[in-house]
Amino acid sequence: ILLSKNEAWGLVVTEAKALKIPSIISNNSALKEQIQDGINGYLVDLPNSLEDYDDITDKIELLINDKELYNTMKNNYDIL
């Protein structure tokens, strides 16, 4: 998970891609070039308040609890 307003190139995302780990990243210009939303991870808008974190926590829980989805996203790295 990398939620950043200004990250030029998130090395942690590149490392996750090398290990075929789905990522959840902020939907900013540089980071969104590394992840295809719903294919090998999720792009999320940065929250403005604590209540806005629901989308992010929902996606975290989904990847933890849905092993089929996790494995599909992991395997999608082979076709990208």
C-alpha positions in Angstrom: 0.0 0.0 0.0 1.4 3.4 -1.0 -0.7 6.4 -0.4 1.2 9.5 -1.4 0.4 12.9 -2.8 3.9 13.5 -4.3 5.6 10.2 -4.8 7.6 10.5 -8.0 8.2 6.8 -8.4 7.2 4.5 -5.7 10.0 2.0 -5.4 7.9 -0.1 -3.0 5.4 -0.6 -5.9 8.1 -1.7 -8.2 9.3 -4.2 -5.6 5.8 -5.5 -5.1 5.5 -5.9 -8.9 8.7 -7.9 -8.9 7.2 -10.2 -6.3 3.8 -10.2 -8.1 2.0 -8.7 -5.1 -1.2 -6.7 -5.8 -0.8 -3.1 -4.7 -3.1 -0.4 -3.5 -1.8 3.0 -4.5 -2.9 6.6 -4.6 -4.3 7.7 -7.9 -1.7 10.3 -8.8 0.2 10.8 -12.0 3.4 8.8 -11.5 2.1 5.9 -9.5 -0.9 5.1 -11.7 1.5 4.2 -14.5 2.6 1.1 -12.5 -0.8 -0.4 -11.6 -3.9 -1.2 -13.7 -6.9 -0.7 -11.5 -8.7 -4.0 -10.8 -6.1 -5.9 -12.8 -3.0 -6.1 -10.7 -4.0 -3.8 -7.8 -6.2 -0.9 -7.0 -5.9 2.9 -7.6 -7.6 4.9 -4.8 -8.2 8.6 -4.3 -6.5 10.1 -1.3 -8.9 10.6 1.6 -9.9 14.1 2.8 -11.1 12.9 6.2 -11.0 9.8 8.4 -14.5 8.8 7.1 -13.0 8.7 3.5 -10.8 5.7 4.4 -13.6 3.2 3.9 -12.8 2.6 0.2 -9.1 1.9 1.1 -9.9 -0.4 4.0 -12.6 -2.2 1.9 -10.0 -3.0 -0.7 -7.4 -4.2 1.9 -10.0 -6.5 3.4 -11.0 -7.8 0.0 -7.5 -8.7 -1.0 -6.9 -10.4 2.4 -10.2 -12.4 2.4 -10.7 -13.2 -1.3 -7.8 -15.5 -2.1 -9.2 -16.2 -5.6 -9.1 -12.4 -6.4 -5.6 -12.1 -4.9 -4.3 -15.0 -6.9 -5.9 -13.7 -10.1 -4.3 -10.3 -9.6 -1.0 -12.0 -8.9 -1.2 -14.1 -12.0 -2.2 -11.0 -14.1 1.4 -9.8 -13.8 2.3 -12.7 -16.2 0.1 -11.3 -18.9 0.9 -7.6 -18.6 
